[in-house]
């Protein structure tokens, strides 16, 4: 199947996403992506100057999916969607949040997407803490943010090892209820 120039970039991102999601970012390389797209690596480099540009595109797509979850009706619903993303796309999640060798400041729009996930959560907390100082709201947001990321890690590890304790099974199957119990409704 051949691709027109105008949609080749999207096709390359889609192929890289599929490889990363199924295997990991470490298994994404230009030759593999180009081969699956049935184009030369030269064609690949017409769309991505360097591998970090492709990495940025995958991260951007991940943040866009997470940010769509912010349309949930409740704070707990938003948090549950965020956790589900981490469970459904574990390698993409790792790329987005565990990637310390990536300078996001080179991609300001990506940095803005990254920041908006936290900023929206911070704003969503304000109605629950109407008399709290701004600093206290931000600290609570950091606490919830780290708890959500920690829960994703715990659930992923336990599921991958096949020995999920009953309470974690309950949490995974009742994310909204768990978040209502531990954060805000």
N, CA, C and O of each residue as an XYZ file, in Angstrom:
740
protein
N       0.848     -1.173      0.000
C       0.000      0.000      0.000
C       0.892      1.233      0.000
O       1.825      1.325      0.798
N       0.623      2.147     -0.856
C       1.429      3.361     -0.900
C       0.659      4.493     -0.217
O      -0.564      4.449     -0.084
N       1.410      5.501      0.208
C       0.808      6.614      0.917
C       1.169      7.903      0.200
O       2.276      8.063     -0.313
N       0.218      8.808      0.176
C       0.487     10.114     -0.391
C       1.372     10.897      0.564
O       1.352     10.668      1.773
N       2.135     11.806      0.023
C       3.044     12.599      0.850
C       2.324     13.273      2.009
O       2.856     13.351      3.116
N       1.113     13.759      1.752
C       0.427     14.520      2.788
C      -0.038     13.662      3.964
O      -0.257     14.197      5.050
N      -0.193     12.368      3.787
C      -0.591     11.565      4.940
C       0.500     10.605      5.409
O       0.259      9.808      6.316
N       1.685     10.658      4.819
C       2.771      9.779      5.240
C       3.205     10.083      6.668
O       3.445      9.161      7.448
N       3.307     11.334      7.014
C       3.715     11.691      8.383
C       2.766     11.061      9.407
O       3.212     10.474     10.393
N       1.462     11.184      9.171
C       0.484     10.595     10.084
C       0.633      9.078     10.134
O       0.515      8.475     11.200
N       0.887      8.469      8.995
C       1.056      7.018      8.944
C       2.305      6.593      9.725
O       2.283      5.581     10.425
N       3.381      7.353      9.607
C       4.602      7.042     10.346
C       4.367      7.142     11.856
O       4.849      6.307     12.622
N       3.635      8.155     12.269
C       3.306      8.311     13.691
C       2.442      7.140     14.156
O       2.671      6.585     15.231
N       1.465      6.770     13.359
C       0.582      5.649     13.716
C       1.377      4.348     13.866
O       1.156      3.592     14.812
N       2.286      4.089     12.949
C       3.106      2.873     13.020
C       4.006      2.917     14.250
O       4.110      1.930     14.978
N       4.649      4.040     14.483
C       5.516      4.177     15.659
C       4.707      4.015     16.941
O       5.172      3.384     17.890
N       3.498      4.580     16.980
C       2.609      4.435     18.137
C       2.323      2.954     18.389
O       2.408      2.482     19.522
N       1.986      2.237     17.334
C       1.649      0.818     17.483
C       2.845      0.014     17.997
O       2.690     -0.852     18.858
N       4.030      0.300     17.468
C       5.234     -0.406     17.924
C       5.513     -0.073     19.383
O       5.747     -0.966     20.197
N       5.488      1.211     19.709
C       5.761      1.641     21.080
C       4.738      1.056     22.042
O       5.098      0.564     23.111
N       3.478      1.107     21.670
C       2.428      0.614     22.548
C       2.538     -0.894     22.765
O       2.303     -1.373     23.874
N       2.887     -1.639     21.734
C       2.973     -3.095     21.848
C       4.280     -3.562     22.481
O       4.308     -4.574     23.182
N       5.359     -2.826     22.232
C       6.677     -3.301     22.653
C       7.343     -2.347     23.642
O       7.536     -2.705     24.804
N       7.691     -1.159     23.208
C       8.265     -0.090     24.016
C       8.924      0.908     23.074
O       9.138      0.622     21.896
N       9.240      2.076     23.609
C       9.915      3.084     22.808
C      11.272      2.572     22.326
O      11.695      2.897     21.217
N      11.942      1.793     23.132
C      13.267      1.284     22.772
C      13.220      0.433     21.509
O      14.240      0.269     20.840
N      12.064     -0.104     21.175
C      11.931     -0.922     19.968
C      11.470     -0.139     18.753
O      11.253     -0.710     17.685
N      11.321      1.160     18.914
C      10.953      2.011     17.782
C      12.246      2.530     17.159
O      13.037      3.206     17.818
N      12.447      2.213     15.908
C      13.580      2.801     15.199
C      13.125      3.186     13.798
O      12.125      2.685     13.284
N      13.890      4.088     13.201
C      13.484      4.680     11.928
C      13.337      3.628     10.832
O      12.386      3.663     10.051
N      14.274      2.701     10.781
C      14.228      1.683      9.731
C      12.979      0.811      9.856
O      12.316      0.509      8.864
N      12.671      0.414     11.089
C      11.502     -0.440     11.323
C      10.211      0.281     10.933
O       9.338     -0.297     10.285
N      10.103      1.523     11.327
C       8.900      2.299     11.014
C       8.788      2.503      9.501
O       7.717      2.316      8.924
N       9.897      2.887      8.861
C       9.887      3.100      7.413
C       9.540      1.809      6.675
O       8.771      1.824      5.714
N      10.105      0.706      7.127
C       9.838     -0.586      6.479
C       8.358     -0.944      6.578
O       7.756     -1.368      5.592
N       7.772     -0.779      7.753
C       6.345     -1.081      7.926
C       5.468     -0.150      7.086
O       4.379     -0.530      6.657
N       5.953      1.067      6.856
C       5.212      2.020      6.026
C       5.496      1.813      4.541
O       4.869      2.437      3.684
N       6.446      0.933      4.251
C       6.851      0.630      2.876
C       7.402      1.868      2.167
O       7.091      2.152      1.010
N       8.242      2.596      2.927
C       8.945      3.756      2.364
C      10.411      3.662      2.771
O      10.778      2.858      3.628
N      11.224      4.473      2.163
C      12.648      4.491      2.503
C      12.869      5.299      3.780
O      12.017      6.095      4.175
N      14.009      5.089      4.416
C      14.332      5.905      5.588
C      14.510      7.364      5.184
O      14.292      8.272      5.986
N      14.906      7.576      3.940
C      15.015      8.955      3.433
C      13.649      9.631      3.491
O      13.540     10.787      3.902
N      12.615      8.915      3.081
C      11.259      9.471      3.141
C      10.876      9.768      4.589
O      10.227     10.773      4.881
N      11.288      8.880      5.484
C      11.021      9.087      6.905
C      11.644     10.399      7.367
O      10.990     11.207      8.027
N      12.909     10.606      7.018
C      13.623     11.800      7.483
C      13.132     13.088      6.827
O      13.491     14.178      7.272
N      12.339     12.983      5.804
C      11.705     14.194      5.251
C      10.634     14.715      6.201
O      10.280     15.894      6.169
N      10.128     13.833      7.039
C       9.058     14.205      7.964
C       9.530     14.387      9.401
O       8.901     15.104     10.179
N      10.631     13.743      9.753
C      11.173     13.838     11.106
C      12.680     14.016     11.016
O      13.396     13.132     10.545
N      13.148     15.163     11.469
C      14.571     15.459     11.392
C      15.395     14.526     12.283
O      16.491     14.101     11.920
N      14.843     14.224     13.449
C      15.550     13.343     14.387
C      14.533     12.494     15.151
O      13.334     12.774     15.129
N      15.017     11.474     15.810
C      14.135     10.538     16.507
C      13.327     11.234     17.601
O      12.180     10.858     17.845
N      13.895     12.231     18.260
C      13.150     12.959     19.287
C      11.913     13.651     18.716
O      10.931     13.841     19.433
N      11.944     14.029     17.443
C      10.760     14.639     16.830
C       9.615     13.631     16.763
O       8.455     13.983     16.975
N       9.947     12.387     16.471
C       8.935     11.328     16.463
C       8.465     11.045     17.885
O       7.271     10.865     18.121
N       9.389     11.007     18.818
C       9.048     10.798     20.228
C       8.069     11.886     20.691
O       7.091     11.603     21.383
N       8.346     13.114     20.302
C       7.466     14.227     20.672
C       6.062     14.026     20.109
O       5.075     14.329     20.779
N       5.971     13.521     18.892
C       4.654     13.282     18.289
C       3.875     12.216     19.053
O       2.668     12.353     19.254
N       4.556     11.158     19.477
C       3.873     10.107     20.242
C       3.413     10.651     21.594
O       2.302     10.363     22.040
N       4.265     11.429     22.234
C       3.906     12.026     23.515
C       2.728     12.988     23.334
O       1.803     13.002     24.147
N       2.764     13.781     22.282
C       1.691     14.740     21.989
C       0.357     13.995     21.848
O      -0.658     14.400     22.414
N       0.382     12.912     21.091
C      -0.829     12.113     20.902
C      -1.324     11.563     22.245
O      -2.527     11.565     22.508
N      -0.415     11.099     23.083
C      -0.788     10.603     24.403
C      -1.432     11.685     25.260
O      -2.458     11.439     25.895
N      -0.844     12.882     25.286
C      -1.419     13.975     26.071
C      -2.783     14.377     25.528
O      -3.674     14.739     26.296
N      -2.951     14.318     24.223
C      -4.256     14.644     23.649
C      -5.310     13.647     24.105
O      -6.444     14.033     24.391
N      -4.952     12.375     24.177
C      -5.894     11.363     24.671
C      -6.211     11.619     26.145
O      -7.375     11.587     26.544
N      -5.190     11.871     26.946
C      -5.422     12.158     28.368
C      -6.301     13.395     28.524
O      -7.231     13.403     29.330
N      -6.010     14.422     27.766
C      -6.766     15.662     27.900
C      -8.222     15.502     27.461
O      -9.087     16.244     27.926
N      -8.504     14.550     26.576
C      -9.896     14.267     26.215
C     -10.655     13.727     27.418
O     -11.853     13.974     27.558
N      -9.968     12.993     28.288
C     -10.587     12.443     29.486
C     -11.008     13.499     30.483
O     -11.786     13.221     31.395
N     -10.501     14.712     30.317
C     -10.869     15.785     31.246
C     -12.323     16.188     31.081
O     -12.836     16.994     31.857
N     -12.983     15.641     30.090
C     -14.394     15.955     29.894
C     -15.295     15.113     30.792
O     -16.520     15.211     30.716
N     -14.694     14.292     31.634
C     -15.480     13.471     32.556
C     -16.320     14.379     33.447
O     -15.941     15.516     33.726
N     -17.449     13.869     33.883
C     -18.392     14.670     34.668
C     -17.899     15.003     36.069
O     -18.330     15.994     36.659
N     -17.006     14.192     36.599
C     -16.558     14.389     37.972
C     -15.031     14.366     38.036
O     -14.350     13.906     37.120
N     -14.535     14.871     39.133
C     -13.097     14.835     39.357
C     -12.613     13.388     39.383
O     -11.573     13.067     38.809
N     -13.364     12.522     40.045
C     -13.010     11.096     40.113
C     -13.054     10.466     38.728
O     -12.223      9.617     38.409
N     -14.006     10.868     37.909
C     -14.093     10.340     36.543
C     -12.876     10.718     35.721
O     -12.352      9.905     34.959
N     -12.426     11.968     35.880
C     -11.220     12.406     35.169
C     -10.009     11.594     35.624
O      -9.228     11.123     34.797
N      -9.856     11.433     36.928
C      -8.729     10.663     37.448
C      -8.767      9.219     36.979
O      -7.729      8.641     36.656
N      -9.965      8.631     36.939
C     -10.107      7.249     36.475
C      -9.709      7.130     35.009
O      -9.046      6.167     34.623
N     -10.106      8.099     34.192
C      -9.708      8.078     32.775
C      -8.191      8.174     32.643
O      -7.599      7.516     31.788
N      -7.572      8.974     33.467
C      -6.119      9.146     33.457
C      -5.431      7.815     33.794
O      -4.475      7.409     33.132
N      -5.938      7.150     34.835
C      -5.379      5.860     35.239
C      -5.597      4.827     34.141
O      -4.688      4.059     33.824
N      -6.782      4.801     33.565
C      -7.053      3.848     32.483
C      -6.093      4.049     31.317
O      -5.654      3.081     30.696
N      -5.768      5.300     31.021
C      -4.790      5.557     29.960
C      -3.468      4.862     30.298
O      -2.883      4.189     29.450
N      -3.004      5.025     31.525
C      -1.747      4.405     31.939
C      -1.771      2.892     31.866
O      -0.745      2.261     31.614
N      -2.939      2.306     32.086
C      -3.074      0.855     32.023
C      -3.240      0.358     30.585
O      -2.732     -0.705     30.228
N      -3.943      1.121     29.777
C      -4.190      0.716     28.388
C      -2.988      0.956     27.482
O      -2.751      0.197     26.541
N      -2.233      2.007     27.766
C      -1.082      2.377     26.945
C       0.180      2.439     27.814
O       0.777      3.510     27.928
N       0.599      1.346     28.420
C       1.693      1.404     29.399
C       3.019      1.931     28.840
O       3.713      2.688     29.519
N       3.369      1.549     27.638
C       4.655      2.003     27.094
C       4.598      3.458     26.646
O       5.595      4.175     26.730
N       3.449      3.889     26.178
C       3.270      5.306     25.828
C       3.323      6.135     27.122
O       3.962      7.186     27.168
N       2.658      5.657     28.149
C       2.664      6.308     29.459
C       4.098      6.448     29.972
O       4.491      7.508     30.459
N       4.874      5.367     29.857
C       6.285      5.428     30.280
C       7.053      6.459     29.473
O       7.879      7.193     30.014
N       6.781      6.511     28.189
C       7.447      7.485     27.327
C       7.120      8.905     27.794
O       7.994      9.772     27.818
N       5.878      9.132     28.159
C       5.437     10.467     28.552
C       5.923     10.873     29.943
O       6.284     12.031     30.156
N       5.935      9.945     30.879
C       6.186     10.313     32.270
C       7.460      9.736     32.861
O       7.859     10.135     33.955
N       8.101      8.820     32.178
C       9.301      8.217     32.725
C      10.535      8.507     31.897
O      11.573      7.867     32.063
N      10.418      9.461     31.018
C      11.457      9.734     30.044
C      12.270     10.949     30.490
O      11.907     12.086     30.190
N      13.367     10.709     31.202
C      14.139     11.823     31.741
C      15.218     12.325     30.783
O      15.867     13.334     31.060
N      15.416     11.636     29.664
C      16.449     12.058     28.713
C      15.864     12.859     27.550
O      16.476     12.961     26.486
N      14.698     13.416     27.758
C      14.009     14.155     26.698
C      13.814     15.594     27.136
O      13.224     15.849     28.186
N      14.302     16.536     26.343
C      14.177     17.959     26.670
C      12.884     18.504     26.078
O      12.832     18.894     24.912
N      11.856     18.523     26.896
C      10.548     18.957     26.420
C      10.519     20.449     26.081
O       9.646     20.893     25.334
N      11.449     21.214     26.613
C      11.446     22.656     26.340
C      11.703     22.967     24.868
O      11.419     24.074     24.411
N      12.231     22.009     24.129
C      12.453     22.192     22.691
C      11.125     22.176     21.935
O      11.033     22.666     20.810
N      10.109     21.613     22.562
C       8.783     21.480     21.950
C       7.763     22.209     22.829
O       7.074     21.571     23.625
N       7.658     23.533     22.699
C       6.799     24.316     23.600
C       5.335     23.873     23.601
O       4.687     23.902     24.647
N       4.808     23.468     22.456
C       3.414     23.026     22.427
C       3.233     21.732     23.218
O       2.197     21.528     23.850
N       4.226     20.871     23.183
C       4.183     19.636     23.960
C       4.301     19.950     25.453
O       3.600     19.359     26.274
N       5.175     20.867     25.792
C       5.312     21.294     27.189
C       3.986     21.851     27.698
O       3.597     21.593     28.837
N       3.295     22.612     26.858
C       1.998     23.174     27.242
C       0.964     22.069     27.477
O       0.190     22.141     28.432
N       0.946     21.050     26.616
C       0.028     19.919     26.815
C       0.335     19.198     28.121
O      -0.571     18.843     28.874
N       1.612     18.987     28.377
C       2.056     18.331     29.608
C       1.599     19.141     30.824
O       1.027     18.590     31.765
N       1.850     20.422     30.798
C       1.483     21.287     31.922
C      -0.032     21.374     32.097
O      -0.522     21.479     33.221
N      -0.772     21.331     30.995
C      -2.224     21.512     31.086
C      -2.888     20.376     31.847
O      -3.904     20.595     32.506
N      -2.343     19.174     31.775
C      -2.938     18.060     32.517
C      -2.917     18.356     34.016
O      -3.924     18.172     34.700
N      -1.782     18.809     34.522
C      -1.683     19.155     35.945
C      -2.492     20.414     36.249
O      -3.210     20.464     37.248
N      -2.381     21.423     35.397
C      -3.074     22.690     35.658
C      -4.588     22.504     35.730
O      -5.252     23.121     36.564
N      -5.129     21.665     34.867
C      -6.572     21.421     34.893
C      -6.992     20.726     36.184
O      -8.042     21.032     36.750
N      -6.162     19.785     36.646
C      -6.466     19.115     37.903
C      -6.423     20.130     39.049
O      -7.285     20.126     39.927
N      -5.425     20.984     39.026
C      -5.300     22.034     40.039
C      -6.551     22.915     40.052
O      -7.090     23.221     41.115
N      -7.008     23.317     38.868
C      -8.215     24.149     38.786
C      -9.452     23.396     39.264
O     -10.336     23.978     39.892
N      -9.510     22.103     38.963
C     -10.664     21.304     39.381
C     -10.731     21.152     40.898
O     -11.808     20.912     41.445
N      -9.612     21.286     41.577
C      -9.583     21.162     43.038
C     -10.122     22.411     43.739
O     -10.640     22.316     44.852
N     -10.008     23.552     43.116
C     -10.370     24.813     43.780
C     -11.775     24.815     44.380
O     -11.944     25.290     45.503
N     -12.796     24.301     43.677
C     -14.128     24.310     44.297
C     -14.222     23.444     45.560
O     -15.078     23.685     46.411
N     -13.353     22.446     45.684
C     -13.363     21.585     46.860
C     -12.616     22.208     48.034
O     -12.749     21.764     49.175
N     -11.832     23.239     47.744
C     -11.016     23.879     48.776
C     -11.190     25.400     48.689
O     -10.211     26.122     48.498
N     -12.430     25.893     48.828
C     -12.693     27.313     48.561
C     -11.957     28.290     49.470
O     -11.687     29.421     49.066
N     -11.631     27.876     50.679
C     -10.974     28.779     51.616
C      -9.477     28.552     51.728
O      -8.797     29.206     52.518
N      -8.973     27.627     50.937
C      -7.554     27.269     51.033
C      -6.686     28.258     50.264
O      -7.109     28.855     49.274
N      -5.478     28.406     50.746
C      -4.496     29.242     50.045
C      -4.085     28.534     48.742
O      -4.116     27.307     48.650
N      -3.709     29.323     47.759
C      -3.292     28.781     46.463
C      -2.189     27.736     46.628
O      -2.215     26.692     45.977
N      -1.246     28.013     47.479
C      -0.141     27.073     47.725
C      -0.663     25.727     48.220
O      -0.180     24.681     47.787
N      -1.637     25.744     49.117
C      -2.202     24.514     49.663
C      -2.947     23.709     48.598
O      -2.905     22.478     48.592
N      -3.623     24.413     47.707
C      -4.334     23.730     46.617
C      -3.316     23.055     45.693
O      -3.516     21.920     45.261
N      -2.240     23.755     45.401
C      -1.201     23.170     44.531
C      -0.537     21.956     45.208
O      -0.231     20.965     44.545
N      -0.323     22.040     46.498
C       0.266     20.903     47.221
C      -0.683     19.709     47.184
O      -0.246     18.577     46.976
N      -1.981     19.953     47.383
C      -2.971     18.863     47.292
C      -2.977     18.284     45.876
O      -3.081     17.071     45.697
N      -2.864     19.156     44.874
C      -2.831     18.682     43.478
C      -1.615     17.791     43.247
O      -1.724     16.754     42.593
N      -0.469     18.181     43.773
C       0.741     17.357     43.641
C       0.533     16.013     44.339
O       0.939     14.972     43.822
N      -0.095     16.038     45.501
C      -0.359     14.798     46.236
C      -1.245     13.860     45.419
O      -0.957     12.667     45.322
N      -2.299     14.377     44.842
C      -3.201     13.546     44.036
C      -2.487     13.072     42.774
O      -2.612     11.911     42.382
N      -1.743     13.966     42.144
C      -0.994     13.650     40.925
C      -0.030     12.481     41.184
O       0.025     11.530     40.404
N       0.718     12.562     42.276
C       1.676     11.492     42.568
C       0.949     10.209     42.969
O       1.413      9.115     42.650
N      -0.162     10.328     43.652
C      -0.932      9.134     44.013
C      -1.456      8.421     42.778
O      -1.405      7.194     42.695
N      -1.954      9.182     41.826
C      -2.466      8.589     40.591
C      -1.340      7.881     39.837
O      -1.509      6.757     39.365
N      -0.202      8.544     39.731
C       0.934      7.912     39.036
C       1.421      6.676     39.789
O       1.778      5.672     39.172
N       1.435      6.745     41.101
C       1.836      5.582     41.883
C       0.867      4.421     41.722
O       1.284      3.266     41.636
N      -0.423      4.725     41.680
C      -1.427      3.687     41.508
C      -1.280      3.015     40.140
O      -1.392      1.794     40.034
N      -1.033      3.801     39.107
C      -0.804      3.212     37.779
C       0.356      2.227     37.854
O       0.260      1.116     37.335
N       1.448      2.624     38.493
C       2.610      1.750     38.614
C       2.300      0.476     39.378
O       2.708     -0.610     38.966
N       1.582      0.595     40.487
C       1.220     -0.586     41.283
C       0.325     -1.540     40.493
O       0.565     -2.746     40.457
N      -0.694     -0.989     39.872
C      -1.613     -1.837     39.113
C      -0.895     -2.529     37.956
O      -1.113     -3.714     37.706
N      -0.059     -1.805     37.268
C       0.671     -2.412     36.143
C       1.591     -3.523     36.623
O       1.650     -4.588     36.007
N       2.299     -3.292     37.701
C       3.228     -4.304     38.201
C       2.482     -5.545     38.661
O       2.856     -6.664     38.310
N       1.446     -5.356     39.433
C       0.701     -6.503     39.964
C       0.027     -7.293     38.844
O       0.033     -8.524     38.863
N      -0.547     -6.599     37.882
C      -1.194     -7.286     36.765
C      -0.165     -8.055     35.949
O      -0.415     -9.195     35.557
N       0.989     -7.446     35.689
C       2.017     -8.127     34.885
C       2.585     -9.348     35.590
O       3.049    -10.284     34.939
N       2.551     -9.344     36.905
C       3.059    -10.483     37.661
C       1.983    -11.530     37.921
O       2.273    -12.620     38.415
N       0.741    -11.193     37.584
C      -0.345    -12.152     37.710
C      -0.753    -12.475     39.132
O      -1.390    -13.498     39.380
N      -0.393    -11.616     40.063
C      -0.734    -11.900     41.461
C      -1.346    -10.677     42.129
O      -0.881    -10.228     43.177
N      -2.382    -10.153     41.517
C      -2.984     -8.932     42.022
C      -3.768     -9.193     43.301
O      -4.700     -9.998     43.298
N      -3.406     -8.523     44.400
C      -4.177     -8.664     45.639
C      -5.622     -8.203     45.427
O      -5.899     -7.373     44.560
N      -6.523     -8.745     46.220
C      -7.954     -8.446     46.070
C      -8.252     -6.949     46.109
O      -9.062     -6.454     45.325
N      -7.591     -6.218     47.034
C      -7.896     -4.784     47.128
C      -7.486     -4.036     45.863
O      -8.175     -3.101     45.454
N      -6.379     -4.430     45.236
C      -5.988     -3.783     43.982
C      -6.920     -4.180     42.839
O      -7.192     -3.369     41.953
N      -7.407     -5.412     42.853
C      -8.403     -5.818     41.845
C      -9.651     -4.961     41.992
O     -10.221     -4.491     41.008
N     -10.069     -4.766     43.256
C     -11.246     -3.939     43.486
C     -11.011     -2.515     42.982
O     -11.864     -1.941     42.306
N      -9.850     -1.953     43.315
C      -9.528     -0.589     42.879
C      -9.561     -0.500     41.363
O     -10.173      0.411     40.807
N      -8.905     -1.445     40.687
C      -8.855     -1.406     39.220
C     -10.251     -1.473     38.607
O     -10.515     -0.831     37.591
N     -11.135     -2.242     39.214
C     -12.492     -2.398     38.682
C     -13.456     -1.312     39.158
O     -14.586     -1.231     38.677
N     -13.020     -0.489     40.089
C     -13.882      0.551     40.675
C     -13.098      1.852     40.843
O     -13.104      2.447     41.921
N     -12.440      2.281     39.807
C     -11.549      3.444     39.909
C     -12.262      4.694     40.409
O     -11.746      5.395     41.279
N     -13.447      4.980     39.865
C     -14.159      6.186     40.296
C     -14.489      6.128     41.779
O     -14.300      7.111     42.496
N     -14.984      4.974     42.249
C     -15.319      4.838     43.675
C     -14.075      4.995     44.545
O     -14.111      5.651     45.586
N     -12.974      4.384     44.105
C     -11.722      4.517     44.855
C     -11.298      5.987     44.950
O     -10.938      6.466     46.025
N     -11.344      6.692     43.827
C     -10.923      8.091     43.837
C     -11.873      8.959     44.650
O     -11.438      9.924     45.278
N     -13.150      8.636     44.648
C     -14.082      9.376     45.506
C     -13.765      9.158     46.977
O     -13.893     10.071     47.793
N     -13.348      7.936     47.311
C     -12.991      7.626     48.702
C     -11.717      8.343     49.137
O     -11.583      8.726     50.299
N     -10.786      8.525     48.209
C      -9.454      9.002     48.591
C      -9.153     10.434     48.179
O      -8.174     11.012     48.652
N      -9.956     11.014     47.320
C      -9.699     12.408     46.914
C     -10.980     13.211     47.086
O     -11.382     13.508     48.211
N     -11.619     13.559     45.985
C     -12.845     14.346     46.007
C     -13.828     13.744     45.015
O     -13.435     13.061     44.070
N     -15.058     13.997     45.232
C     -16.100     13.502     44.341
C     -16.080     14.309     43.095
O     -16.880     14.068     42.191
